[in-house]
Amino acid sequence: MLQFILNNKEIITALAPGMTLLDFIRYQKNLRGTKIGCREGDCGACTVLSGEIKNNELIYSSVTCCLMALGNAHGKHIVTVEGINTVGLTTVQQAFSDEGATQCGFCTPGFVVSLTGFCLSKAEPSYDGAIDAINGNICRCTGYKSIERAAVFINDQLQNRNVNEDPLRFAVTNNIIPSYFLDIQERLAKIPALPWQATIPQKKLGGGTDLYVQQHDTMEHQSLDFLFDRENLNGIAQVGNSCEMGASVTATDIAGSAIFKKHFKGLKKHIKLISSTQIRNMATVAGNLSNASPIGDFTIFFLALDAKLLLNDGEHQRMIGLREFYKGYKLLNKTAEEIIEKISFNLPDEKDLFNFEKVCKRTNLDIASVNSAICLKMENDMIVEAGLSAGGVGPVPAYLSKASDFLAGKRISAELITDVICVAQTEIIPISDVRGTESYKRLLLGQLIKAHFIEMFPSLPLEKILIA
């Protein structure tokens, strides 16, 4: 039996844990404020809040429930737009009304829920944070500026919160959420861990953000082993000069990690290129790697870092390099029983340089046309070792070994960058598809390699490099 709290109500259900939370909310509980839009996590109309206890604190995240399995709601507080209603309009709802930030109203609940989640965060409020909180929500009517004004108003209200003040109590006091939120942590603590036991072979499920796009109808009938909340598959730790993280670490976990912030100076910029806030809160690193998409953002990120994977089939463990993990389109160097248990890589030191670039049709939540990452070990202006990767230029995520080897032992110059772009062109095989022609993708890779060096060596005159 699955147990969680939906708004202010205790839920115990034996319904199929593979069904989407969206279908449970709308069709089983008749909470129609959560809308069905794209069913791909793109529009944000189905945004709800997911609250869970982490390190003895109640943490809320916005998620698109069209991509969330009902089983992944176990032990959590799921909040729909109905669950934040107070007497009259809440502060967030009133801001939308005052700014004329809604017309047809279809997408408004998702925006309201996302901004309410922003109000519950312990992070220092900022205008950029407010806008980022709604980057996964699409409005088809208002032109968005009125929504931005509502977000600015909400951010201004949060400036009155003391640094050490509990965000939940502040939100209750200021009519952002109802008072029952204050009892949720105590209520969640009484829910036992997921007791799911299947008697037939199970499919492994992490965040589900890609799988449910493709198979949301069939997933309901699968026997699933839920990995997302497994304690041994979570956490980010530094061991010597190595970083070790569990398979279920999310993009949001990485964005908030003190280890990643210390060793990746451009982390905030890199993470913003990866999907939207709601998807980052759900998407796992191992899911991105095992999906084997030729343009998986984290796959390209960690290929450049020469990451290693710890695989486990339930009886035996083995280590394999990510660069040896892909054997062909959607073909992995692992057995059907093996799961990724841990990802590890050597952390860049102070002299090392790292950059990630991506080109897509819109800033947030789009699949890359081409993406690329690079890691350089430097001694003064000499490249000692290089790792260059690229996505969208072949059937598998590509580690560009020839280009990487070519860079090693060279001094930085405009000529070097021109030459390495030429080398990279010899080891890619892009195809023409909906995201661009073959020639366009070749041009993009050259531009992204150039962008890497402009970003990493801003004082060098590299802007005038010509790419054929």
Buried (B, 14 or more C-beta within 10 A) or exposed (E): EBBBBBBBEEBEBEBBBBBBBBBBBBEBBEBBBBBBBBBBBBBBBBBBBBBBBEEEEBBBBBBBBBBBBBBBBBBBBBBBBBBBBBEEBBBBBBBBEEBEBBBEEBBBBBBBBBBBBBBBBEEEBEEEBBBBBBBBBBBEBBEBEBBBBBBBBBBEBBEEBEEEEBBBEBBBEBBBBBEBBBEBBEEBEEBEEBEBEEEEEBEBBBBBBBBBBEEBEEBBEBBBBBBBBBEEBBBBEBEEEEBBBBBBBBBBBBBBBEBBEEBBBEBEEBBBBBBBBBBBBBBBBBBBBBBBBBBBBBBBBBBBBBBBBBBBBEEEEEEBEBBEBBEEEEEBBBEEEBBBBBBBBBBBEEEBBBBBBBBBEEEBBBBBBBBBBBBBBBEEEEBBBBBBBBBBBBBBBBBBEEBBEBBBEBEBBBEBBBBBBBBBBEBBEBBEEEBBEBEBBBBBBBBBBBBBBBBBBEEBEBEEBEBE
